[in-house]
């Protein structure tokens, strides 16, 4: 009750401020009069007693201020400080705008990229207890994370002791029959417990039953939420309806949740079970599945890996032909999803953090400069009774106002940057990053923004306050009228600039290395000509093309009709486009070579007779395929140079034969040619040995068409699609794109390009800010040394010596900053070695170029204040002092 009474009394005092001031004045006058009477009674003269009473009573203004602070809970003084801070910023718009924009730049970049890191690396996966989910792979020397074979999966599921549940999935494509015709659609085949393992339940209908992933079970399908909305208008009665996929009727049993995402298979519309094993899944040596499992409680990833490795070793002994040398790999599902982009995101966040550091240093430098120019003001206020705490609170208020404005602007800019970067990500790549859906200012991002804003507020409040706390009033009152530079500013300002320059060097070196890597990536030798190449993917329906001969005839017809189009030079077919991946591998043995159970693993490509000429790939030995190389002739293959060097180092491979691991007569094929090393995998991957089979001897319902044109290839894409549909309207066509676009929009090229541009942007801004910071230090030093320079010139100093004086100061700062930055950059760039291609982290040319750029920029920034110093009129400088 007493506390409430005191609060109401104080609140009343705040409301009746004028009355309080009058009462306070009366009380202070009463005490002065009483003291004066005591001195007068003691024998002092009236004037002396009055003077002694005032001296003993103290500073009246300070006593009033203390009374206001105690009685008013400092609310009024805080509001006064806030109004005063706003007036100060309005009076100095150049300083205010510069500080706010620099701060907004640093905060905006940091918040934007933290949002990406949070979405990809920190935010839990949208599954039940996601920390217990792992990806399961087979492991070989050539393929650390390889697909599982169907029979290995069954054995691993039966014998493991680490998993509560274990399922598999693989990507597929469907031909969906619609009223408008056949349309290609992305799909995924899964084992029956896949969604149970993830902990995901349909929002409509039911999950797969246990018997629906066994041969002879019913054909059922789950729809993605977007497919339900787009293709079926979100109708509830879709459950139980029949749809036709690849000419097979499937019953719709459920709809997956809106928020469901499976980044490893982004964009899938239809989810079916691994119902009837395909030709690959009938062989233990064929690998086409990916594993996903839920760990048992108390089982770690390392324990699960040990368990699966033990099972793999047993299978290698049991099946030496197909499983020799095969191990297991187990890693967290989050690592499996974002493993490729983790280092890039961390590098970008580090770059944004360094930019925030430079921005903070620059703003702190500006505040120090401003506090130097306000020393006399603070000294006068202190002499009039303002306590150090009162003055410090004023600086704190001004810092908070700057940080609040900069933070609001920075967070708004961060949101814009997020949306802009999302729009720049290719659609096909974004489909594999569903965790970026709904990217924005979520709670984690807002908390992060608040944390760095709080740190900035503390820094910007302490910086000028430290200057004040070490000040001497008499010194400041005197120094306010002189031109000598403050010792503190010279010390801190120089250190800040050195730190800025070093940080800029680190960012510039990183950007230079990434840019050089990207250039070399785009100019890597593909060993074929990508310009004037159009590509499209074709899905042939099963009905009407059940036999290989029918698919071969269709392939010949498509190639012939496309080749006869105006503007087309040639056309070829391939099972997999170049510069895609090292997937679709085959194991082989060389007839007549010693074999000890090892796996000779190489990508397999099925290509038509005109494929190599269409690519303009070089034939090094032997011959190309011909149209007569069909199933009626003995099997033949063409190999690339890498395979020839590895398996036939001292002999001519032409005429040699390779086959499967058993060297069965049907598998034996004769090598008839050696072609140059066409880059089949990603742009930054090594060249692997590759085996090319004739399309006419091993056709498939899915293949790609490559077309060499004599005109703009993009303009011919619609014509190519129409030509295929004229042959058969039931053929699905998708992914029509030029080869140049395909390479430029590949995940490897995009990630390298994005990293180079974004870090380059950070580096450019860091260079600008560091140069501005150096200019500010030198310019301030010159302005404070005007009298000194005037005296020097009055005593006969030449302008060249003044130039030398100023540039020497700037030169030392630059040399120290650049040297420190180069040392730091060598260590920093080793952490991003995985992002570099064809460039070492200590690339001398890049380091030298960055050092030269910083030195030249610094000298240019220092020349202007040096010229101003050399132009000082000694008479005017001395008169002004």
N, C-alpha and C positions, 0 to 999 in steps of 0.2 A: 504493500500500500504506500509506504514512504517513497519507494522508487517511482511509482505512478504519479504521486503528487509532485515530486521533483521534476519529472518529465513534463507534466502539464505546466508547471511554473516556468520552466525554461522555454517551452513552446510559446507561452504567452509573451515572454521577453522578446522572442524573435519577431512576433507579430507587432509588438508595440516598441519597435526599435528606437523611435525618436524619444519616447518616454524613458527608455532604458538609458539612452545617451545622456539625457538631462540629469537623471538620477545619479549616473556614474560621475558626471562632471561635478555635481553638488557634493558627492561623497569625497572625491579627490580634493576639492577646494577646502572642505572641512578639515581633512587630515593635514593639508598644508598649513592652514591657519593655526591648528593646534600645535604643530611643530614650531611654527614661527613664534607663537606666544611663549613656548617653553624657552626658546633661545633668548627672547626679549626679557623674560623674567630673570634669566640667568645673567643679565647685565649687558647684553649686546645692544648695539644701536639698532634702530628700526630697519634701516636699509640692509645692514649686515645680517640681521636675523632673517629677513626675507630671502636674501641670497643663500644663506646657509640652509634654510628650510627647503628651497628648490633643489639644491645640490643633494641633500640627504634623501629627498623624496624620489629623485631619479627622473628619467625621461618620461614625460607625460604621454607622449604619443605611443611609446612602446608599452606603457602600462595600460593604455586604452585598448591597444591591439591584443595584449595578453588577456584582458578581460573579455573581449569579444570572442577570442578563441576558446576560452574555458566555458563561458556561459552559452555561447551559440553552437557548441559542438563542432565548431569550425565550418559549419555549413555555409555561412555567409562568406567567410574568407575563401572557401573553395570556389563558390560561385564567382566571387570577385576575381580569383586567379584565372578561372575559366574565361571570363569576359576579357580580362587583360591579355591572356594568351591569344585569343581570337583577334583582338585589336593589333597585337604585335605581328601576327601572321598576315593580316590584311595590310598593315603598313609596309611589310616586306614581301610582296607577292612573288618576286623572283626566287627568293630563298624558299618560301612555302611551297610553291609549285614544283620547284626542282626536287626538294626533299620528298614530297608526297609521291611524285611520279617515280623517282628512283626506288622508293620503298614499295610502291605498288608493283613495279616491275619484278623485284625480287620475290615478294610474297606471291604474286600471281603465278610465276613460273614454278615455284616450289609447291604450291597448293595443287596446281594442275597435274603435275607429274606424280605427286603423292596419291592423287585420286586413282591414277592408273595402277600404281604399285599396290594400293589398297585393294582395288578390284581384282587384280591378278594374283597377288602374292599373300595378302593379309586376310582378305575376306574369306570366311569358311565356305567350302563348296556346298551347294544347296541340296545336300543329301543327309540322311540320318547318320549322326555320329561320323562325319567325313574323315576324321583322323584315323579311323580304323580301316579305311579303304585303301587298297594298293593295286597297282598295275603289275601284271605277271607276264613275263616274256621268256623266250628261250634265248640262250646266249652262245655265240660262237666268236672266234677270233675276228672274223670279218664283219660280224653283225652283233654288236653288244645288246641291242634290244630288238629281237626278231620275233616274227609271228610264231604261234604254236601250231602244231599239227593237231588234227581232230583226235587222233588216237592217243597222242601224248597228253592232250587235255583230259581225256577220260581217265587215263592212268593217274595223272597228277591229282585229279579230283577225288579219286577213290583212295589213294594211298596217303594223302597229306594229313598232317596232324596240326597244322597251323591255322587253317581257315575255317571259319564258321560257315561260309558259303563260297563257292567258286564258280564263276560263269565266264562265257566267252562271247565275243561279238566280232563282226566284220562288216565292212562297207559293201554296198552293192548298188546297182542301178536297176530301176524298174521301168517298164513300158506300161504306162497307165492308160487304159482304154476309156475315153471320154466321148460324149456326144460330138465334140469338135474334132475327134480323131485321136490318134495315139500320141501321148506326150511323155517325154522322159521325165523321171522323178527320182530323186535321191532317196535311198533307203538304207536300213541296217538290219542285218540278221543277228539274232541273239539267242542264247540258250534260255530255257524256260524260266530260270530263277534270276535273270539279269536285273529286273526292276526290284525284285525282293532284296537282292544284294545291295543295291543302291539305297533302298529304303524309300522308294517312290511308288505312290499309288495313283491310279488313274482318277481324274476328277469326274469321269463319266464312264460307266461300264465297269469292266473287271480287268485283272491282269491275266497273263498266260497261265494255263494249267500245266501241271507237270508232264502230262502226256502229249502236249502240243509241240514238243521239240523232238519227237521220235518219229521214225519212218512209219507212215500209215496213219498218223494222227490227223486231226482236222487242220485245214489251212485257215489260220486266223491272223488278224492284223490289228495293231494299235496305231492310232493317228496322232501326229503331233498337234498341239493346240492350234498353231497357225494354219496347218492344213485343214483342220476341222472348220475354222472360220472362213478360210479363203475358198476352199473347194466345196464345202458342204454347208456354208452359211450358218454354222453353229447350231444346226438342227439337232434336237434331242433324239429324234427317231433314226439317226444315222446308225445307232447300235443295232446290230442284226442285219444291216444291209450288206449286199455283196458287191465287191469291186473286183476288177480284173487287172491283175499285175502279171506281166509276162505271159499273158494268155492263160493264167490260172486264176480261178475264182477264190477269193479270200473273204471271210466273214469279218466285219468290223466288230470288235468286242470291247473297245474302250478308247478313251481320249486322254492323252497325257496332260499333266498340269501346264498352265500358262508359263509358270516360272521354270519348268523343267529345262535343263540344258545338259548336253553331253559334249563338251568341247572337243573331245577326240573324234567325234563324228558330227560336226556342226552342219546344220541345214537339212538333216534327214526328215523326210515327210512321213514315211511309212516304216513301221517296225514290225518285222515278222520273226518267226522262230527259225532256227536252223533245222528245218523240217526233214527234208530228204538230203542226205549228204551228197554234195556234187562230186565230180570226178576227182578233184583235188583232195576232198575230205575222205576219200576211200583209200588213200595211200598215206602211210605213216611218214613217208619222206617228203610229203607236200605240206607246206606251212602257209596258212591263210587266215588264222584267227588271232585275236588279241584277248588276253586274259584280264579279268578284274575280280578281286576277291575281298572279302571282309575278314579281318583278322579276329581270331578268338580273343577274348578278354585275357590280358596279361601276356599276350604274345607280341613281341616286337618285330619290326621289319627285318632286322638282322636274323632273328630266330627263324622267321618264315623263309628267308633266303637260304639259310643252312638246311632247313627241311626240304625245300624244293631241289636244292643242289644234290642232296643225298638221293632223292628219287631219280633225278636226271642221270646220275652216275649208274644207278641200278639199271635204268632203261638202256644206257649205252652198252652195258655188258650183255643185256638181254637181246638187243637189236643192234649189233655192231655195224651193220651196213647202213642203216638209216640214222642212227643216233650217236655214232661215234664222235667224240669231241664236242657234244652239245651239253651246255650247262643251263643254269636258270638265272633269271634276273628278277628281282622284286624291288619296287620303289613305291613311295607314297603316290596316291593318285594325283595329288596336287602337283607333285614334281613331274609326273608323267604329262600333265596337261600344260604346264607353263615352263617346263625346263628350257625350251629353246629361247624364250623371250625374257627369262629372268635376268640374265646378265645385261641385256639391253636396257631394261627398265631401271635396273640399279645404276647403270652408267648415266642414264638421263636424269634420274633423281639426284645423283651426285653432282651432275652439272648444274642442275637447278639450285642445289644447295650452295654450291660455290658462287653462283650468281647472286644468291641472297646474301652471302657473306660479303661480297664486294659492295652490294647495294647498302648493306648495313654500315660498312666501313665508311662509305662515302657520306651517308647521312650523318654518322657520328662526327666525321671530319667537318661537315658543314656546321654542325652544332658547336663544335669546339671553336671554329672560326668566329661564329656569332657570339659565343660567350666571351671571347677575347675582346670583341668590339663593344661588349656591354659591361666591361669591368668597372668603368667609372660609374655607370648607372647603378650597378649592384653596390658599389662602395658608398655612393651617396645614400642609397636606401638603408644600407647598414648603419651609416653614421646617424641617420635620422631615427634609428631604433629598431629596424627590422632585424630579427634574429637570423642566424644561419639556417635554422630549420625552416623559417618562413620563406627565405629566398630559395632554398632547395625545393620546397613545395611548389614554388612558381615554375621552376625548371621542369619538375615532374609533370605538372599540368600541361605545359607546352609540349613535352614529349608525348604525353598521352593523346593530345589533340592531333599531333602529326601521325602517330601510329594508327589512330582510329580512322582518319581520313585515308591513309595509305592502305590499310587493311581492307576497308570497304571497297575501294577501287580495285585493289589486287584480287580480292575474291571474285568480284564481278568479271574481271579480265580472265581469271582462271577458268570460270565457267565457259566463257566464249572460246578459250583455247581448247578446252576439252572437246567441245562440239565440233570445232574446226578440225582437230586431229582425227576424230572419228569419221568425219566425212572424207578425209584423205585416205583412209584405209580401204583397199580394194574390197568389194562386196564378198568375193569368194573367200578372202582371208578373214574378214570380219565374222563370217559364218562359223569359223573355227575358233572364235574368241567370244562365245556367248556371255562370258563373265563381264564383258564390257557393256552389256545391255543395261540401260538405265543409269549409265555413268553420270554422276552429278555431285551436288553438294550434300552428300550423306553425312550421317553423324560423325563417322571417323574423320572425314575430310574437314568438317567444321571444327572438330576438336583440335585437329592438327593446325588449322589456320589460327585458332585462338591461342594455341601454345606458342607458335612462332611470333605472333603479334605480342604476346605477353613478354617474351624474351626481348623483342625489339623495344618494347616500352621500357623495360628495366634498363637496357643498354642506353637508350636515348635520354633517360632520366638521370642516370649515373654520370654519363660523360661530362655534361656541363657542370653538374653538381660537384664533381671531383675538382674541377678547375676552381670553383668557388671556395671549396673547403680548405684549399691550400693558399688562398689569397691573403694578403695583408692589406688592410684598408688603406693605410697611408701609401703603400707602394702602388696600389691600384689607382688611387686618386692622382698620384703623381704621374704614373705611367700612362694614364688615359690621355695625357696631352703630349706624350713623346712618341717617337716613331720607332723605337727599338722593339723588335719582335719578342713576344712572350716566350720564355724558356720552355714552359710546358707545351705550348703549341708546337714549337719547333721539334720537340722530342716526340710527342705523340703523332703529330701530323706526318712526320717523316716515316715513322714506323708503320702507320696506316698505309701510306703509299707503297712502301716496300711489300707489305702483305697483299695489297691490291694487285700490284704488278706480278707477284709470284703466282697468285691465283689465276690471273689472266693468262699467264704462260701455260699453266697446267691445262686450262680449257682450250687454248689455241693449239697446243700440241695434240691433245686428244682429238680435236676437230680435224686437224691436219692429217693425222693418221687414219681416222675414219673416212675422210674424203678421199685420201689416196687409195685406201682399201676399196672403196666403192668404185673409183675410176678403174682400178685394175680388175675388179669383179666384172664390170660391164665390158671390159676389153679382153677378158680371158679368151684364150683360143678355144672356140667351140668345135673347130675342125669341120664346120659346114657354114654355109652362107645363110644367116637368118633373115636378111632383108628380102622383100618380095616373096614371102612365104605366108600363105593362108592355111589355117588348120581348122578342123571341126571333128567332133566326136560323133560316131554313129552307133546306134543300138539297133540290131536286127531282131525282129520278133522270132519266136521259136516256131510259130505256126507258118508253114510254107517254106521254112528253111531248117528242117530237121536234120538234113544230111550235110556233110562237109562239102560235097560237090555243089550243092545249091548255094552255099555261102561263097564258095570260090567263084562261081558264075556271077553272083551279084557283085562281088568285089571287082571283077573284070569289067562288068557293065558300068559301074560307077566310075572307075578310072577312065574308061574309054570316053564316056559322055562328058565328063568334066574336062578331059584333055582336049576335046574338040571345041570347047567354048572360046569365044574371042578373048584375047588377052591372057590365055593360059598357055604356058609352055609345056608343062608336064604335071602328072599327079601320081602320088604313091600312097600305099597303105602301110600302117604299122600298128602293132598292138599297144605301143606306148610311145608317146612323143619324146623327143630328146629334151635335155635340160629339165627333166622332171624329177626323177628319183632313181635309186639303184634297186628298186623293188622288182617283183616278178622274177625271182632268181631260180636257177636250176643247178643241180649237182651233176657233175660229170666225171668220167674217167677217160684217160687217153689210152687207147688200145696199144699194147706193147710197151707201155711205160710202167715202171714198178709202182705199186700201190700198197700202202700200209694202213688203209682204213680212213685216211684223211678225207675231208670234204673239200672238193674243188668247187667253190661256189661262185657263180657269175650271173649277172642279169641276163634274162632271155628276152629277145625281141623277135616277133614274127612280122616280116616285111615283104612287100611285093617286089616285083622285078625292077620297077622304076623308082623305088624309094631312094636309093643312094644317089642316082643321077638327079632326082628332084632336089635333094638336099645339097647337091654339088659337093658330096664327100669324095675324097680321093681313094681310088683303088690302088693299093700298094703292090699286091701280087695276086695272081689267079684271075678269076672272073666274077662278074655279078650273077645274080639269079636271072633266069629267063622264064617266060610264061609257060614253057614246056616242063619246067621243074615242078611237076604235080605229084599227087599221091601214087600215080602209076610208075614213077621212077624211084630209084634208090634215094634214100635220105641224104641230104647235103646240108652244109652250114657254111656261113661266112663268119670269121672271127675278127676282132679288132687287133690292133698292133700290141696293145697291152697284154692280151692273152697270149699272143704269139711269143712275146719276149719272156713271159713268165713260165710258160709250159713247153716252149720249143726254143730255148735260148741258143742252141748250137745246131739247129737243123731246120730244114724247110718244112713248114706245117702243111703245105699243099699236098693233098693226097692222104694225109694222116686221118685216122678215124677216132671219134669220141662217142661215148655212149653213157648209159646210166651207170649207177654204182655196181650193178650186176653184170654190165656189158652184155645185156640180152641182145640177141640178133636184131630184134625189131628196133631197138634204140640206137643202133650204130649208124652214124652219119659221117659222111666224108667231107673234109674241109676243102672247099673249092676256091676260096678267096680270103684275102686279108685287107681290111679297110682301115683308114686312119681312125684315130681314137675320137670318135664322136662323143661329145660330152653328154652322157645319158643322165647323170645325176645332177644335183644342185650345182649352181655356179661355183660355190666355194668348196666342193667336195673333190676328193681324189678321183683320178681316172681308174675305173675298175675294168678287169677283163670282161668282155661281153661276147655272147654267142647270138648270131642272127640266123633264124630259121626261115625258110620260104613260106610265105603266107599261103601259097597254094598247097602246101603239104601239112600245114597246121593252122587252119582257119579258126576264127572264133566269132561269136555273135556281136562282140564289142570290138570295134577298131577305130582308128583315127585316120583321117585323110589329110595329106600334106600336098599343097598345090603351089607350084612355082609360077609366078605371074610376070608379065612384061609391063604391067601398069600398077596403079595403086592397089595393093592387095586387099585393103579394107573395103574398097568399093565393090569387090567381087564376092564378098561373103554372102550377102542375100541371094545372089545368083546361084552360088554353090548349094545353099540350102534348098532352094526351089528345084534345082536339078535332081537332087537326091529324092525329094518328095514326089517328083514326076515319075521316077522309076518305081517307087512304091510308097504310097502315102502312110503306110503303117510303120515305116522306118522312123525311129526317133533320132533327132539331131539336136545336139547341144554343144556348148562351149565353142561356138564359132568365134575365132579370134586370130589376129595375126601373130606370127611367131615373135616378132619384135615386142608386141604388147605382152605376150605370154612371158617372155623373159624379163621384161621390165617390171611386170606386176607379180612376179614370183615372190614367194615369201622371203627367200634369201635376198633378192635384190631390194625388196621393199624395206626389210629390216636394216640393211646396210645404208640404204638411201636415207631413211628416216633418222637413223642414228647420226649420220654425217650432217644432215641439214639442221637437226635440232641442237646438237652439240655445237655445230658451227654458229648457229644463232646465239647460243649462250656465249660462245667465245667472242663473237663480234660485239655483243653488248658489254662483256667484261672488258674488252680492249677499250671501248669507248669510255666506260666508267673509270677505268684505271688512268687513262690519259687525262680525263677531266680532273680526276683527283690529283694527279701530278701537277697539272696546270694550276689548280687551286692552291696547292702548297707553295709553289714557286711564286705565283702572283701575290699571295698573301705575304710571303717573305719579302718580296720586293717592296710592297706597299709599306711594310713596317720598317724597312731599312732605308727609306727615302733620305732621311737626314744623314745616315752613314755614307750613302752613295754620293750625296751632295758634297759632303766634306771631302771625300776622296777625289771627286772631280775638281773641287776648288783648289785642292793641293796639287793638281796636275795629272791626275789619273786619266788615261785615254779611254775612249769608248770601248776599244778592243779588250782592255783589261776588265771593264765592267761586264761585257759579254762573257768573258772567261770566268769571272767570279760567279755569275748566276748559272751559267751552263755547267760549271764544275759541280755545283751543288746538286743540280738536276741529274748530272751524269752519274754521281755516286749513288744516288737513290735508284736510278735505273739499273746500273750494273749489279747492285746488291739484289734488287728485286728479280731481275732476269736470271741471275745465277741461282738464286734460291728456287725460283720457279722451274728451271731446267732440272735441277736435282730432284725436286718433288715430282716432276712430270715423268721422269724415268721410272720411279717407283710406282706412280699412279697408273701409268699405261700398261705396266705388266699385269695389272688386275683385269684389263680389258683385252688381253691377248686373244681370247677366243673370238672376239668381234673383228679382229683384223684379218685381212686376206692379202697375202703377198707382201706384207710390210712387217718389219720388226718394231717392237715397242720403243727401241732406242734408235730409230731411223735418223741418221745424222743429218740428212738433207732437210727433214722436217724440223728438227731441233734448231738447225742453223737458220732456217727461214723464219721461224717464229722469233728467235732472238733478234734477227735483223729487223723484222717488222716492229717489234716492241721498241728497239733502240731508236729507229727512225721516227716512229710515232711520238716517243717521249721527247726527242730533240725538237721536233716540230712544235709540240705542246709547250716546251720551255722557251722556244725562241721568242714568242710574243712577249712574255713578261721580261725576258732579257733585253729585248729591244726597247721596251718601255723604260727599263732601268737605265739603259745607255742614253736615253733621250732626256734624262732628268736635267733641269736647269739648276745649277748649284745655287744661284742667288735666290730663286723662288723657293727651293727646298729649305734653305736656311732661314728665309724670311717666314715661311710657314711654320717653322718650329718656334 
